[in-house]
Amino acid sequence: MSEIADTKTLSVLVVENHPDTLQTLKAYLEDSGHQVHTAMTINEALRLLDGYAVDVLLCDIGLPDGTGWDLMQKLPKKIFAVAMSGFGMNADAVKSRAAGFRHHLLKPFKAAELDRILAEAAAELSRSSDARE
């Protein structure tokens, strides 16, 4: 189990249109102690975001009904979002950041890289909840 599970359980929405990748990420995140919701399209993601409080969005850039960048423009509120893509050009990472993604992970990425990003999200959420108290 990753050390992030000891820090904070996160609610994660994974948006990925490749079924094997989606199931692998879901299993890894659940094994790490997180609550995971999944979607394969922008429309599915928006429906889930309407019904669940999500801490982190992990989103593929290439989706059947648009791009992860398109999804970011449709989000009702700001969220800690991470792009996942096979597109590794600097311009793609710049476009992801401009769309509101905090990170741009190049597939295939290492579990340790994802864990580090989730630890960052957990720490940020913890700081913001402490500030509200």
Buried (B, 14 or more C-beta within 10 A) or exposed (E): EBEBBEBBBBBBBBBBBEEEBBEEBBEBBEEBBBBBBBBBBBBBBBEBBEEEEBBBBBBBBBBEEBBBBEBBEEBEEEBBBBBBBEBEEEEBBEBBEEBBBBBBBBBEBEEEEBBEBBBBBBEBBEEEEEEEE
